[in-house]
Structure formats: C-alpha cells, structure tokens
Amino acid sequence: MKYHRGYTRLFITGIINGIGDRFSQVAMLSLVLHLTGSGLAVGISLGVRVLPFLLLAPLGGMLGGRLPRKMIMIATDLLRVPVALAFLWVDGPDKIWVIYAASFLLAAGEAIYSPIRKSSIPLLVKRERLLAVNGMEQLMMGIVLILGAFAGGVVSLWFGPQWAFILNAVSFLLAALMLAGIHFPQGYGSSSDGKQAQAQEEAQEHSQEHGQAQAQEQAQEQGQAQASTRSTPFSPSLRSVWSIVAGSIILQIIFAFELLVPLVNGLDNVLISVYAVQEFGAGDLGVGAFYGALGIGLSLSFLAGRLLNKRLLLGALGGLLLEGMLLITISFSESFVAVFGLYIILAFTGGIGSACLDTLLMRETPVIYQPIIFGWLTAVSSTLLGLSMFGAGLVLETMRPRQLGLWGGVGFVCIALILSVYAKIRMNKKKDGSITVPWKSL
C-alpha cells in the first residue's frame, strides 16, 4: 500500500480548505459581536455550523461506500463557493440571518465531506503509519489555526471581513483542484473489488504481526462480508456496526468519549472568542491570537504524539484530564499573555489525545466499516457540540464567562475520570499487558 503521495495531497488540501474556513470564521465571529454584542448571537452562529451534521454526516458515510470518494469531496468543495460569498451581503444587524443561513449551508457541505476525508486516510497509508499520520492531522490543524485564525484576524482588522470571506471561497476552488490529483486504490467508493483486495492486503499485514491462524480467521470473517457486496455496493447495517462496538471495550470508550466530550467542549469554543473580545478587550487580533495559540499547541503535539504508540488510550484520557485542569486555570487567569500560553499547552495535550483516539478507532475498525462509523460519530458529536455552543450562548446571558469556563474544565476532568474507571474495570489484560479484543491484540 504505497499511496503516500495521495495522502500528501489530502494533507495540503486540508490546509488550504482549513485556512480559508478559519479566515471566514474569525471574520464571522467578529462581525457578529460587532453587529449584536451578544454572546447568544455568537452561540447561535457557532451552533448552526454543526447542527447539519446530525443528518448529513451519516449520509456522507453511506455515500462513501457507494460513490467515488474523490468525486464527493470535489463536489462539496465546489458547491460551497457561492455560499462562502454570501457573507458579503451582510451590512447591518437586519441581515444577521444571512450569517446563520450561510453558516448552516457551509456546515452541511462539511458534514458530508468530513467523514469521507477521514475514512480515506487508511486507504492512502500503511497501517503501521496511522499514528504518525494522525499526528500529521493534528499538525495540519495547527497550521490551519496559526495561518488561518491568526492571519484571519489580521486580515479582518486591516482590510475588513469582506476579504476574509472572498479568500474562503477561493480556498474551496484550490482544494478541489488538489483533490483531482489524488488516486485511490481501484474500486473504492464505486465497486466491491477494491474493498476485497484491501481485505486480503490487511490480512497479509495482520499475519506478519499476529500469526497465520488468527489472520486467516479475520480474513474469513471479512471475506464473508465482502462476498455479499460483489453485485451491490457495500452498506453495513447498524446491527453489524453495533456488534463490532459491543465486542471491543476500546470502541466503547471511544464512542462514550465522542458522546460526552462535545457536551462540554462547546463551552470552550464559545468562550475563546468571548474571552478575547469582552474579558481582555483585544478585538479581532485577540481572537486570532488565541486561535493561533491553539495552532501552535497542535503543531507541537505532532512531535510528541508518536512516543505513545503503545499507550494510546492513556494518551487520550490523560490528555482530556489535563485539558480540564488547564481550562480551570484559564478561567482564573487575568493576564492575556498567560492565557495565550495556557491555550498552547491546552492544544498540545488535546492534539496528542485526538491523534491517539483516531488511531485507536482506525486500528479497531475494519476499513469497509469506517465511512459509516466515522459518519455516525461525526453526526452525533457535532450535533451535541452545536447544542452545547447554543446552550453556552444562552447561559452567558446570565453567567459570567469565567464562571462558565470553570464549570467546563470541571466537566472535562469528570469525564476523563469516569472513562478511566470504566476502562480499568472492564479491560481484560494479558500477562504481557496487551489488551484483548475480538480480532486483534494491541
């Protein structure tokens, strides 16, 4: 499986797409605060960006098993170009609805695009490189935040938000051109032949790591699943997905993580802009600086994440615990510089945790199931995140931002402890310390 050049294009595409989106997001949040001065309006603006994931992310996952993945990603990029330009119509508080509507439509495209992109990663890189590549994904997010959010704040401040919105539209066009040069393994997204070849290839790699007998059993199970797809596109049922999750404690923890963390994470997503504008009076530049700090932390996490190759679950839950403690510290800090530094450390620990979590999910899930699983996880977590951000906007009408930030940090700490206790109780460990799951040992 030597498709690393394809991932390089996917990586560059993510940077181009992400920078444009961050330019637009920073300008949009600053514009909303300028027009309304309301934390509720900020919550609504962020909330409507993730609510479409409830219905459309599962659709994206299903389309990934039926249509060419490259075609889907290119189409969603091109369709978002005119939507990105719609923000240019906003010239007063009476047109705030345009921001909400355009944000909703941009999110609808991302809801289809995101699970397709993530489930494409294991098709373009070797299995043993997944942790390193997921670390690259955190590096990509870091670059996006540094160049996109910070530079977006500068562009919005010096040239006005209109240029940020135009650059976002241009980024979609450039991303579509880059995607056109990616070559996936033959058959993926359009027929079952490519999927069957992938199953055999994975079984061969698995035999080298864990023995021929176990690999043959896995190949037989996957071969049965592939046999039913020779005449029709593969579409795993929810029952088959549930059987995989029920048989793996690792996946149970990942699913619980994706259900619980977004309920709290929405608070911080709203507060980072509110802290910059209202608590420190730093305006557009402050919003960009705080997002830039997150980018620095995510970029640094790429260097450290690979050290946790055999302690991925510890990295994910430990990172969440540290994030909570840092959010509590931020809620008490009165220094802009100190908060800037704390956000770097926060993103560093969070980036390591995210890379570990994504790698566990990719290793634990058969490739043919990944589009639908990523789709449903994206749908549920993003919807909960949107509701959390909307709720944060409502609460900010009556609660001080720092008090809300304190409770958000406490929530992260509680979730990390609960999942750690569950893992300790449920996991069946071998004498050598590895974790036993139905089809492999980690």
Buried (B, 14 or more C-beta within 10 A) or exposed (E): BEBEEBBBBBBBBBBBBBBBBBBBBBBBBBBBBEBBEBBBBBBBBBBBBBBBBBEBBBBBBBBBBBBBBBBBBBBBBBBBBEBBBBBBEBEEEEEBEBBBEBBBBBBBBBBBBBBBBBBBBBBBBBBEBBBBBBBBBBBBBBBBBBBBBBBBBBBBBEEEBBBBBBBBBBBBBBBBEBBEEBEBBEBBBBBBBBBBBBBEBBBEBBBEEBEEEBBBEBBEBBBEBBEEBEEEBBBBEEEEBEEBBEEBBBBBBBBBBBBBBBBBBBBBBBBBBBBBBBBBEBBBBBBBBBBBBBBBBBBBBBEBBEEBEEEBBBBBBBBBBBBBBBBBBBBEBEEBEEBBBBBBBBBBBBBBBBBBBBBBBBBBBBBBBBBBBBBBBBBBBBBBBBBBBBBBBEBBEEBEBBEBBBBBBBBBBBBBBEBBEBBEEEBEEEEEEEBEBEBBEB
